Amino acid sequence: MTHDEETIEAVLRAFREARQAGFDSARCYRAGVDAWRELHPDHTPGYAAKQAVAVILATLGPELLKIE
């Protein structure tokens, strides 16, 4: 597994776990950002947030937009 794959998996795992725990959307995205920052402490908070949210939306976007 590459470092990038490890980061992506960590971000998605944190986001999904937060959703399953019933947290609001902001807290779920924050969990993904926190996971990114944990693996990349040298990245600025803003950069980490942009990257983590991009990963979440690129991977889970259609799932997040489902209307039931």
Secondary structure, DSSP 8 states (H G I E B T S, - for coil): --HHHHHHHHHHHHHHHHHHTT--HHHHHHHHHHHHHHH-TTS-HHHHHHHHHHHHHHHHHHHHT---
